[in-house]
């Protein structure tokens, strides 16, 4: 066994013109790995920087940081699907269900926010977050771009007459979440949206182009017809679509409603968005894989909860 490992090490380092003996000698001086160094615990626990003295603000910060880590896990799976040539249905199904489980965790975890913060504390520290907004999560926008074709993310008000002959820039300006920070009648954008675009728009356009024919929906439609009829894969795709665009969104919506709809008065979101119509799935009818749903299901999307 030892000789086989030595041979494999020599083969590995010879392939990159390196001396295996030198690398093995380095092991003599390296420290054993431990949990806290591997996970970078100290660095991770130093990333919570509050803007107020309210202890529940720390819950808010950490919860959103956990979300971003899960989004990163989702994007890793999506990248694998995108780069696998001639992906088989078993692998595709496995990856989709893995992504769905991440969103299952995200959905169920909203109880941490909904039941884990004092309402009075939240409504005090949230004012210090203005004009930041949850729609500024760049990773989540990338999850959407990697999930479906851009036409399915166009604002519902413009989608029916919209053609993808338009430029990426024009399509970007009509994405559904623009409604959270833009008056489409005047074209005026809030600072929240303008700052978000200044930071990420160029990166988003590059990402959209990269996933134009490699997003989950395009990859599915490129499969042989018999694979597209695979019941397990269709079930996995539908589960993911419903989980992200209804269950997770509604968990978010209900949490926002818990804190922002007090005594019948609906507070404005920190980014200034009309969050009720922006978030609720029945208004935008965001559907990643529209051909996998019946007309009746699409018509009642987000209303049967």
Secondary structure as the mmCIF struct_conf table of DSSP 4:
data_model
#
loop_
_struct_conf.conf_type_id
_struct_conf.id
_struct_conf.beg_label_comp_id
_struct_conf.beg_label_asym_id
_struct_conf.beg_label_seq_id
_struct_conf.end_label_comp_id
_struct_conf.end_label_asym_id
_struct_conf.end_label_seq_id
HELX_RH_AL_P HELX_RH_AL_P1 UNK A 2 UNK A 14
TURN_TY1_P TURN_TY1_P1 UNK A 15 UNK A 17
HELX_RH_AL_P HELX_RH_AL_P2 UNK A 20 UNK A 27
TURN_TY1_P TURN_TY1_P2 UNK A 28 UNK A 29
BEND BEND1 UNK A 30 UNK A 30
HELX_LH_PP_P HELX_LH_PP_P1 UNK A 31 UNK A 33
HELX_RH_AL_P HELX_RH_AL_P3 UNK A 35 UNK A 39
TURN_TY1_P TURN_TY1_P3 UNK A 40 UNK A 40
HELX_RH_AL_P HELX_RH_AL_P4 UNK A 41 UNK A 45
TURN_TY1_P TURN_TY1_P4 UNK A 46 UNK A 46
BEND BEND2 UNK A 51 UNK A 53
TURN_TY1_P TURN_TY1_P5 UNK A 55 UNK A 55
HELX_RH_AL_P HELX_RH_AL_P5 UNK A 56 UNK A 83
TURN_TY1_P TURN_TY1_P6 UNK A 85 UNK A 86
HELX_RH_AL_P HELX_RH_AL_P6 UNK A 89 UNK A 108
TURN_TY1_P TURN_TY1_P7 UNK A 109 UNK A 109
HELX_RH_AL_P HELX_RH_AL_P7 UNK A 110 UNK A 114
TURN_TY1_P TURN_TY1_P8 UNK A 115 UNK A 116
BEND BEND3 UNK A 117 UNK A 117
HELX_RH_AL_P HELX_RH_AL_P8 UNK A 119 UNK A 125
HELX_RH_3T_P HELX_RH_3T_P1 UNK A 126 UNK A 129
TURN_TY1_P TURN_TY1_P9 UNK A 130 UNK A 131
HELX_RH_3T_P HELX_RH_3T_P2 UNK A 134 UNK A 136
HELX_RH_AL_P HELX_RH_AL_P9 UNK A 138 UNK A 147
BEND BEND4 UNK A 148 UNK A 148
HELX_RH_3T_P HELX_RH_3T_P3 UNK A 150 UNK A 153
STRN STRN1 UNK A 154 UNK A 154
HELX_RH_AL_P HELX_RH_AL_P10 UNK A 156 UNK A 159
TURN_TY1_P TURN_TY1_P10 UNK A 160 UNK A 161
TURN_TY1_P TURN_TY1_P11 UNK A 164 UNK A 165
BEND BEND5 UNK A 166 UNK A 166
HELX_RH_AL_P HELX_RH_AL_P11 UNK A 168 UNK A 172
TURN_TY1_P TURN_TY1_P12 UNK A 173 UNK A 174
STRN STRN2 UNK A 175 UNK A 175
HELX_RH_3T_P HELX_RH_3T_P4 UNK A 176 UNK A 180
TURN_TY1_P TURN_TY1_P13 UNK A 181 UNK A 181
STRN STRN3 UNK A 182 UNK A 182
TURN_TY1_P TURN_TY1_P14 UNK A 184 UNK A 186
STRN STRN4 UNK A 189 UNK A 189
HELX_RH_AL_P HELX_RH_AL_P12 UNK A 191 UNK A 210
TURN_TY1_P TURN_TY1_P15 UNK A 211 UNK A 214
BEND BEND6 UNK A 215 UNK A 215
HELX_RH_AL_P HELX_RH_AL_P13 UNK A 216 UNK A 221
TURN_TY1_P TURN_TY1_P16 UNK A 222 UNK A 222
BEND BEND7 UNK A 223 UNK A 223
HELX_RH_AL_P HELX_RH_AL_P14 UNK A 225 UNK A 228
TURN_TY1_P TURN_TY1_P17 UNK A 229 UNK A 229
HELX_RH_AL_P HELX_RH_AL_P15 UNK A 231 UNK A 242
HELX_RH_PI_P HELX_RH_PI_P1 UNK A 243 UNK A 248
HELX_RH_AL_P HELX_RH_AL_P16 UNK A 249 UNK A 260
STRN STRN5 UNK A 261 UNK A 262
TURN_TY1_P TURN_TY1_P18 UNK A 263 UNK A 264
STRN STRN6 UNK A 265 UNK A 266
HELX_LH_PP_P HELX_LH_PP_P2 UNK A 267 UNK A 269
TURN_TY1_P TURN_TY1_P19 UNK A 270 UNK A 271
HELX_RH_AL_P HELX_RH_AL_P17 UNK A 275 UNK A 279
HELX_RH_AL_P HELX_RH_AL_P18 UNK A 281 UNK A 284
BEND BEND8 UNK A 288 UNK A 288
HELX_RH_3T_P HELX_RH_3T_P5 UNK A 290 UNK A 292
BEND BEND9 UNK A 293 UNK A 293
HELX_RH_AL_P HELX_RH_AL_P19 UNK A 295 UNK A 299
TURN_TY1_P TURN_TY1_P20 UNK A 300 UNK A 303
#
